[in-house]
Amino acid sequence: MAIRDIENAKQLRKQGERLGREGLSQRINKLVLEFAEKYPDGHYREGIMLAGRLHAIFLATDKGDYWREVAERGFYSELRELHIFQKEEEAQQVIQPD
């Protein structure tokens, strides 16, 4: 792990301690609702940027905390489901074969 990564991790943990579960949850809700309002039909670049911001909040949680356990459950749930997700073009091909 690079020194910069270690510094970032320390800063995130510090902010996680400051905000606590409630503050981290409020931040997540704010980011997700802002994204949904600004991009009701989705947006590729902004969507992946949102994923990065949510990842930073995940890293701000304490490893022994319940919130981390909940986030990890979400991670593993997506890990299982991501392989069955189809892009819209793939789904259309299944519906309308050539």
N, CA, C and O atoms as a GROMACS GRO file, in nm:
protein
  392
    1MET      N    1   0.084  -0.117   0.000
    1MET     CA    2   0.000   0.000   0.000
    1MET      C    3   0.089   0.124   0.000
    1MET      O    4   0.183   0.135   0.079
    2ALA      N    5   0.060   0.216  -0.088
    2ALA     CA    6   0.138   0.338  -0.100
    2ALA      C    7   0.114   0.430   0.020
    2ALA      O    8   0.010   0.423   0.085
    3ILE      N    9   0.210   0.515   0.047
    3ILE     CA   10   0.198   0.608   0.159
    3ILE      C   11   0.074   0.695   0.144
    3ILE      O   12   0.003   0.720   0.241
    4ARG      N   13   0.047   0.739   0.024
    4ARG     CA   14  -0.072   0.823  -0.001
    4ARG      C   15  -0.199   0.746   0.034
    4ARG      O   16  -0.292   0.803   0.091
    5ASP      N   17  -0.204   0.616   0.000
    5ASP     CA   18  -0.320   0.534   0.033
    5ASP      C   19  -0.338   0.522   0.184
    5ASP      O   20  -0.451   0.526   0.234
    6ILE      N   21  -0.228   0.508   0.255
    6ILE     CA   22  -0.234   0.499   0.401
    6ILE      C   23  -0.286   0.630   0.459
    6ILE      O   24  -0.368   0.629   0.551
    7GLU      N   25  -0.238   0.743   0.407
    7GLU     CA   26  -0.284   0.873   0.453
    7GLU      C   27  -0.434   0.891   0.426
    7GLU      O   28  -0.507   0.940   0.512
    8ASN      N   29  -0.477   0.850   0.308
    8ASN     CA   30  -0.619   0.858   0.274
    8ASN      C   31  -0.703   0.773   0.369
    8ASN      O   32  -0.808   0.816   0.416
    9ALA      N   33  -0.656   0.652   0.395
    9ALA     CA   34  -0.729   0.561   0.484
    9ALA      C   35  -0.741   0.620   0.625
    9ALA      O   36  -0.846   0.611   0.687
   10LYS      N   37  -0.634   0.681   0.674
   10LYS     CA   38  -0.637   0.744   0.806
   10LYS      C   39  -0.738   0.859   0.809
   10LYS      O   40  -0.815   0.872   0.903
   11GLN      N   41  -0.736   0.941   0.704
   11GLN     CA   42  -0.830   1.053   0.697
   11GLN      C   43  -0.975   1.004   0.691
   11GLN      O   44  -1.063   1.059   0.757
   12LEU      N   45  -0.998   0.900   0.614
   12LEU     CA   46  -1.134   0.846   0.603
   12LEU      C   47  -1.181   0.790   0.737
   12LEU      O   48  -1.295   0.814   0.777
   13ARG      N   49  -1.096   0.717   0.806
   13ARG     CA   50  -1.133   0.663   0.937
   13ARG      C   51  -1.161   0.776   1.036
   13ARG      O   52  -1.254   0.766   1.116
   14LYS      N   53  -1.080   0.881   1.030
   14LYS     CA   54  -1.099   0.996   1.118
   14LYS      C   55  -1.236   1.060   1.093
   14LYS      O   56  -1.309   1.092   1.187
   15GLN      N   57  -1.270   1.077   0.966
   15GLN     CA   58  -1.401   1.135   0.932
   15GLN      C   59  -1.515   1.040   0.968
   15GLN      O   60  -1.622   1.084   1.009
   16GLY      N   61  -1.490   0.910   0.952
   16GLY     CA   62  -1.591   0.812   0.992
   16GLY      C   63  -1.620   0.818   1.141
   16GLY      O   64  -1.735   0.808   1.182
   17GLU      N   65  -1.515   0.832   1.222
   17GLU     CA   66  -1.533   0.846   1.366
   17GLU      C   67  -1.609   0.974   1.399
   17GLU      O   68  -1.696   0.975   1.486
   18ARG      N   69  -1.576   1.082   1.330
   18ARG     CA   70  -1.641   1.211   1.354
   18ARG      C   71  -1.790   1.204   1.321
   18ARG      O   72  -1.873   1.254   1.397
   19LEU      N   73  -1.823   1.143   1.209
   19LEU     CA   74  -1.962   1.140   1.164
   19LEU      C   75  -2.044   1.031   1.230
   19LEU      O   76  -2.164   1.048   1.254
   20GLY      N   77  -1.981   0.918   1.260
   20GLY     CA   78  -2.054   0.806   1.317
   20GLY      C   79  -2.151   0.746   1.217
   20GLY      O   80  -2.159   0.788   1.102
   21ARG      N   81  -2.224   0.645   1.263
   21ARG     CA   82  -2.319   0.576   1.175
   21ARG      C   83  -2.423   0.671   1.116
   21ARG      O   84  -2.451   0.668   0.996
   22GLU      N   85  -2.478   0.754   1.202
   22GLU     CA   86  -2.584   0.844   1.156
   22GLU      C   87  -2.534   0.940   1.049
   22GLU      O   88  -2.600   0.960   0.947
   23GLY      N   89  -2.419   1.001   1.073
   23GLY     CA   90  -2.365   1.096   0.976
   23GLY      C   91  -2.327   1.030   0.845
   23GLY      O   92  -2.350   1.086   0.738
   24LEU      N   93  -2.267   0.912   0.853
   24LEU     CA   94  -2.231   0.841   0.730
   24LEU      C   95  -2.356   0.804   0.651
   24LEU      O   96  -2.359   0.815   0.528
   25SER      N   97  -2.460   0.761   0.722
   25SER     CA   98  -2.586   0.727   0.655
   25SER      C   99  -2.648   0.850   0.590
   25SER      O  100  -2.700   0.842   0.479
   26GLN      N  101  -2.643   0.963   0.660
   26GLN     CA  102  -2.696   1.086   0.602
   26GLN      C  103  -2.621   1.124   0.476
   26GLN      O  104  -2.682   1.167   0.377
   27ARG      N  105  -2.489   1.108   0.478
   27ARG     CA  106  -2.408   1.141   0.361
   27ARG      C  107  -2.444   1.050   0.243
   27ARG      O  108  -2.458   1.096   0.130
   28ILE      N  109  -2.457   0.922   0.270
   28ILE     CA  110  -2.495   0.826   0.164
   28ILE      C  111  -2.629   0.865   0.104
   28ILE      O  112  -2.643   0.873  -0.018
   29ASN      N  113  -2.726   0.890   0.190
   29ASN     CA  114  -2.859   0.927   0.141
   29ASN      C  115  -2.853   1.053   0.057
   29ASN      O  116  -2.916   1.060  -0.049
   30LYS      N  117  -2.778   1.152   0.102
   30LYS     CA  118  -2.766   1.278   0.028
   30LYS      C  119  -2.706   1.254  -0.111
   30LYS      O  120  -2.758   1.305  -0.210
   31LEU      N  121  -2.598   1.178  -0.117
   31LEU     CA  122  -2.534   1.151  -0.246
   31LEU      C  123  -2.625   1.076  -0.342
   31LEU      O  124  -2.637   1.112  -0.459
   32VAL      N  125  -2.690   0.972  -0.292
   32VAL     CA  126  -2.776   0.890  -0.378
   32VAL      C  127  -2.897   0.969  -0.426
   32VAL      O  128  -2.934   0.962  -0.543
   33LEU      N  129  -2.960   1.043  -0.335
   33LEU     CA  130  -3.077   1.122  -0.374
   33LEU      C  131  -3.041   1.233  -0.472
   33LEU      O  132  -3.116   1.260  -0.566
   34GLU      N  133  -2.926   1.297  -0.451
   34GLU     CA  134  -2.881   1.401  -0.545
   34GLU      C  135  -2.857   1.341  -0.683
   34GLU      O  136  -2.894   1.400  -0.784
   35PHE      N  137  -2.795   1.223  -0.688
   35PHE     CA  138  -2.770   1.157  -0.816
   35PHE      C  139  -2.902   1.125  -0.885
   35PHE      O  140  -2.919   1.152  -1.004
   36ALA      N  141  -2.995   1.067  -0.810
   36ALA     CA  142  -3.124   1.028  -0.868
   36ALA      C  143  -3.201   1.150  -0.919
   36ALA      O  144  -3.267   1.143  -1.022
   37GLU      N  145  -3.192   1.259  -0.847
   37GLU     CA  146  -3.262   1.380  -0.889
   37GLU      C  147  -3.197   1.443  -1.012
   37GLU      O  148  -3.266   1.485  -1.106
   38LYS      N  149  -3.065   1.448  -1.011
   38LYS     CA  150  -2.993   1.513  -1.121
   38LYS      C  151  -2.990   1.427  -1.248
   38LYS      O  152  -2.994   1.479  -1.359
   39TYR      N  153  -2.985   1.296  -1.230
   39TYR     CA  154  -2.976   1.204  -1.344
   39TYR      C  155  -3.084   1.096  -1.333
   39TYR      O  156  -3.051   0.980  -1.309
   40PRO      N  157  -3.212   1.131  -1.350
   40PRO     CA  158  -3.319   1.031  -1.332
   40PRO      C  159  -3.309   0.913  -1.429
   40PRO      O  160  -3.362   0.806  -1.400
   41ASP      N  161  -3.244   0.932  -1.542
   41ASP     CA  162  -3.227   0.822  -1.638
   41ASP      C  163  -3.089   0.759  -1.629
   41ASP      O  164  -3.052   0.678  -1.713
   42GLY      N  165  -3.014   0.797  -1.526
   42GLY     CA  166  -2.879   0.744  -1.509
   42GLY      C  167  -2.777   0.825  -1.586
   42GLY      O  168  -2.812   0.907  -1.671
   43HIS      N  169  -2.651   0.802  -1.557
   43HIS     CA  170  -2.540   0.869  -1.625
   43HIS      C  171  -2.416   0.784  -1.599
   43HIS      O  172  -2.377   0.764  -1.484
   44TYR      N  173  -2.354   0.735  -1.706
   44TYR     CA  174  -2.243   0.641  -1.691
   44TYR      C  175  -2.129   0.697  -1.606
   44TYR      O  176  -2.090   0.637  -1.506
   45ARG      N  177  -2.075   0.810  -1.646
   45ARG     CA  178  -1.958   0.865  -1.577
   45ARG      C  179  -1.992   0.907  -1.435
   45ARG      O  180  -1.919   0.876  -1.341
   46GLU      N  181  -2.104   0.976  -1.419
   46GLU     CA  182  -2.143   1.021  -1.286
   46GLU      C  183  -2.182   0.903  -1.197
   46GLU      O  184  -2.164   0.909  -1.075
   47GLY      N  185  -2.235   0.797  -1.256
   47GLY     CA  186  -2.271   0.678  -1.180
   47GLY      C  187  -2.147   0.610  -1.121
   47GLY      O  188  -2.148   0.570  -1.005
   48ILE      N  189  -2.043   0.598  -1.201
   48ILE     CA  190  -1.921   0.534  -1.151
   48ILE      C  191  -1.851   0.627  -1.051
   48ILE      O  192  -1.785   0.580  -0.959
   49MET      N  193  -1.866   0.758  -1.071
   49MET     CA  194  -1.810   0.852  -0.973
   49MET      C  195  -1.884   0.836  -0.839
   49MET      O  196  -1.822   0.841  -0.733
   50LEU      N  197  -2.015   0.818  -0.845
   50LEU     CA  198  -2.093   0.795  -0.724
   50LEU      C  199  -2.045   0.667  -0.654
   50LEU      O  200  -2.035   0.663  -0.532
   51ALA      N  201  -2.017   0.565  -0.732
   51ALA     CA  202  -1.966   0.440  -0.674
   51ALA      C  203  -1.835   0.466  -0.598
   51ALA      O  204  -1.813   0.411  -0.491
   52GLY      N  205  -1.748   0.549  -0.654
   52GLY     CA  206  -1.623   0.582  -0.587
   52GLY      C  207  -1.646   0.658  -0.458
   52GLY      O  208  -1.579   0.633  -0.358
   53ARG      N  209  -1.740   0.750  -0.460
   53ARG     CA  210  -1.771   0.827  -0.338
   53ARG      C  211  -1.829   0.735  -0.231
   53ARG      O  212  -1.795   0.748  -0.113
   54LEU      N  213  -1.915   0.642  -0.270
   54LEU     CA  214  -1.971   0.548  -0.175
   54LEU      C  215  -1.863   0.454  -0.121
   54LEU      O  216  -1.867   0.413  -0.005
   55HIS      N  217  -1.767   0.420  -0.205
   55HIS     CA  218  -1.655   0.337  -0.161
   55HIS      C  219  -1.574   0.409  -0.053
   55HIS      O  220  -1.531   0.348   0.045
   56ALA      N  221  -1.554   0.540  -0.070
   56ALA     CA  222  -1.482   0.618   0.030
   56ALA      C  223  -1.555   0.613   0.164
   56ALA      O  224  -1.493   0.602   0.269
   57ILE      N  225  -1.687   0.621   0.160
   57ILE     CA  226  -1.766   0.613   0.283
   57ILE      C  227  -1.752   0.474   0.345
   57ILE      O  228  -1.742   0.462   0.467
   58PHE      N  229  -1.752   0.371   0.262
   58PHE     CA  230  -1.730   0.235   0.312
   58PHE      C  231  -1.597   0.227   0.385
   58PHE      O  232  -1.589   0.169   0.493
   59LEU      N  233  -1.493   0.284   0.327
   59LEU     CA  234  -1.361   0.281   0.390
   59LEU      C  235  -1.357   0.363   0.518
   59LEU      O  236  -1.270   0.341   0.603
   60ALA      N  237  -1.449   0.457   0.534
   60ALA     CA  238  -1.455   0.539   0.655
   60ALA      C  239  -1.518   0.464   0.773
   60ALA      O  240  -1.507   0.508   0.887
   61THR      N  241  -1.583   0.353   0.745
   61THR     CA  242  -1.643   0.276   0.854
   61THR      C  243  -1.536   0.198   0.929
   61THR      O  244  -1.432   0.162   0.873
   62ASP      N  245  -1.563   0.173   1.056
   62ASP     CA  246  -1.472   0.097   1.139
   62ASP      C  247  -1.486  -0.051   1.107
   62ASP      O  248  -1.597  -0.102   1.096
   63LYS      N  249  -1.373  -0.119   1.091
   63LYS     CA  250  -1.376  -0.260   1.050
   63LYS      C  251  -1.455  -0.349   1.144
   63LYS      O  252  -1.509  -0.450   1.100
   64GLY      N  253  -1.462  -0.316   1.271
   64GLY     CA  254  -1.536  -0.398   1.366
   64GLY      C  255  -1.679  -0.352   1.387
   64GLY      O  256  -1.750  -0.407   1.472
   65ASP      N  257  -1.722  -0.252   1.312
   65ASP     CA  258  -1.853  -0.192   1.333
   65ASP      C  259  -1.961  -0.265   1.254
   65ASP      O  260  -1.935  -0.326   1.150
   66TYR      N  261  -2.082  -0.257   1.306
   66TYR     CA  262  -2.197  -0.317   1.240
   66TYR      C  263  -2.218  -0.260   1.100
   66TYR      O  264  -2.255  -0.333   1.009
   67TRP      N  265  -2.194  -0.129   1.083
   67TRP     CA  266  -2.213  -0.067   0.951
   67TRP      C  267  -2.120  -0.130   0.848
   67TRP      O  268  -2.160  -0.147   0.733
   68ARG      N  269  -1.999  -0.164   0.887
   68ARG     CA  270  -1.906  -0.230   0.795
   68ARG      C  271  -1.961  -0.367   0.757
   68ARG      O  272  -1.955  -0.406   0.641
   69GLU      N  273  -2.015  -0.439   0.856
   69GLU     CA  274  -2.074  -0.570   0.827
   69GLU      C  275  -2.189  -0.558   0.727
   69GLU      O  276  -2.200  -0.637   0.634
   70VAL      N  277  -2.273  -0.457   0.747
   70VAL     CA  278  -2.386  -0.435   0.655
   70VAL      C  279  -2.334  -0.401   0.516
   70VAL      O  280  -2.384  -0.454   0.416
   71ALA      N  281  -2.234  -0.314   0.508
   71ALA     CA  282  -2.176  -0.276   0.378
   71ALA      C  283  -2.114  -0.397   0.310
   71ALA      O  284  -2.127  -0.414   0.188
   72GLU      N  285  -2.047  -0.481   0.386
   72GLU     CA  286  -1.987  -0.601   0.326
   72GLU      C  287  -2.093  -0.697   0.276
   72GLU      O  288  -2.072  -0.762   0.173
   73ARG      N  289  -2.206  -0.707   0.345
   73ARG     CA  290  -2.316  -0.790   0.295
   73ARG      C  291  -2.363  -0.737   0.160
   73ARG      O  292  -2.388  -0.815   0.067
   74GLY      N  293  -2.375  -0.605   0.149
   74GLY     CA  294  -2.414  -0.544   0.021
   74GLY      C  295  -2.311  -0.573  -0.087
   74GLY      O  296  -2.347  -0.602  -0.201
   75PHE      N  297  -2.182  -0.564  -0.051
   75PHE     CA  298  -2.075  -0.592  -0.146
   75PHE      C  299  -2.085  -0.735  -0.198
   75PHE      O  300  -2.080  -0.758  -0.319
   76TYR      N  301  -2.098  -0.830  -0.107
   76TYR     CA  302  -2.103  -0.971  -0.149
   76TYR      C  303  -2.232  -1.004  -0.222
   76TYR      O  304  -2.233  -1.091  -0.309
   77SER      N  305  -2.340  -0.935  -0.189
   77SER     CA  306  -2.464  -0.952  -0.263
   77SER      C  307  -2.445  -0.908  -0.408
   77SER      O  308  -2.489  -0.976  -0.501
   78GLU      N  309  -2.381  -0.794  -0.426
   78GLU     CA  310  -2.356  -0.744  -0.562
   78GLU      C  311  -2.256  -0.833  -0.635
   78GLU      O  312  -2.266  -0.852  -0.756
   79LEU      N  313  -2.160  -0.885  -0.564
   79LEU     CA  314  -2.062  -0.976  -0.623
   79LEU      C  315  -2.133  -1.097  -0.684
   79LEU      O  316  -2.097  -1.143  -0.792
   80ARG      N  317  -2.234  -1.148  -0.614
   80ARG     CA  318  -2.311  -1.262  -0.666
   80ARG      C  319  -2.400  -1.222  -0.784
   80ARG      O  320  -2.416  -1.298  -0.879
   81GLU      N  321  -2.457  -1.101  -0.777
   81GLU     CA  322  -2.555  -1.062  -0.878
   81GLU      C  323  -2.496  -0.995  -1.001
   81GLU      O  324  -2.560  -0.995  -1.107
   82LEU      N  325  -2.377  -0.940  -0.990
   82LEU     CA  326  -2.318  -0.867  -1.102
   82LEU      C  327  -2.300  -0.955  -1.224
   82LEU      O  328  -2.314  -0.907  -1.337
   83HIS      N  329  -2.269  -1.081  -1.204
   83HIS     CA  330  -2.245  -1.170  -1.319
   83HIS      C  331  -2.373  -1.202  -1.396
   83HIS      O  332  -2.365  -1.246  -1.511
   84ILE      N  333  -2.490  -1.181  -1.336
   84ILE     CA  334  -2.614  -1.209  -1.409
   84ILE      C  335  -2.675  -1.082  -1.469
   84ILE      O  336  -2.772  -1.089  -1.544
   85PHE      N  337  -2.617  -0.966  -1.434
   85PHE     CA  338  -2.668  -0.841  -1.489
   85PHE      C  339  -2.636  -0.834  -1.638
   85PHE      O  340  -2.528  -0.871  -1.682
   86GLN      N  341  -2.733  -0.786  -1.714
   86GLN     CA  342  -2.713  -0.770  -1.858
   86GLN      C  343  -2.724  -0.622  -1.894
   86GLN      O  344  -2.810  -0.550  -1.844
   87LYS      N  345  -2.634  -0.579  -1.982
   87LYS     CA  346  -2.647  -0.444  -2.036
   87LYS      C  347  -2.777  -0.437  -2.114
   87LYS      O  348  -2.830  -0.539  -2.157
   88GLU      N  349  -2.829  -0.318  -2.131
   88GLU     CA  350  -2.955  -0.301  -2.201
   88GLU      C  351  -2.950  -0.361  -2.341
   88GLU      O  352  -3.048  -0.421  -2.386
   89GLU      N  353  -2.835  -0.346  -2.411
   89GLU     CA  354  -2.823  -0.402  -2.546
   89GLU      C  355  -2.830  -0.554  -2.542
   89GLU      O  356  -2.890  -0.616  -2.630
   90GLU      N  357  -2.770  -0.616  -2.440
   90GLU     CA  358  -2.773  -0.761  -2.429
   90GLU      C  359  -2.915  -0.808  -2.400
   90GLU      O  360  -2.960  -0.909  -2.455
   91ALA      N  361  -2.985  -0.737  -2.313
   91ALA     CA  362  -3.122  -0.773  -2.280
   91ALA      C  363  -3.211  -0.762  -2.402
   91ALA      O  364  -3.298  -0.846  -2.422
   92GLN      N  365  -3.190  -0.661  -2.485
   92GLN     CA  366  -3.270  -0.644  -2.607
   92GLN      C  367  -3.246  -0.759  -2.703
   92GLN      O  368  -3.339  -0.804  -2.770
   93GLN      N  369  -3.122  -0.807  -2.711
   93GLN     CA  370  -3.090  -0.919  -2.800
   93GLN      C  371  -3.160  -1.047  -2.755
   93GLN      O  372  -3.201  -1.128  -2.838
   94VAL      N  373  -3.175  -1.065  -2.625
   94VAL     CA  374  -3.244  -1.182  -2.572
   94VAL      C  375  -3.392  -1.172  -2.607
   94VAL      O  376  -3.455  -1.271  -2.643
   95ILE      N  377  -3.448  -1.052  -2.597
   95ILE     CA  378  -3.590  -1.031  -2.626
   95ILE      C  379  -3.616  -1.040  -2.776
   95ILE      O  380  -3.716  -1.099  -2.819
   96GLN      N  381  -3.527  -0.981  -2.857
   96GLN     CA  382  -3.545  -0.976  -3.002
   96GLN      C  383  -3.426  -1.042  -3.071
   96GLN      O  384  -3.338  -0.972  -3.120
   97PRO      N  385  -3.423  -1.176  -3.077
   97PRO     CA  386  -3.309  -1.239  -3.145
   97PRO      C  387  -3.308  -1.208  -3.294
   97PRO      O  388  -3.412  -1.180  -3.354
   98ASP      N  389  -3.188  -1.213  -3.352
   98ASP     CA  390  -3.173  -1.184  -3.495
   98ASP      C  391  -3.238  -1.289  -3.581
   98ASP      O  392  -3.235  -1.280  -3.704
   0.00000   0.00000   0.00000
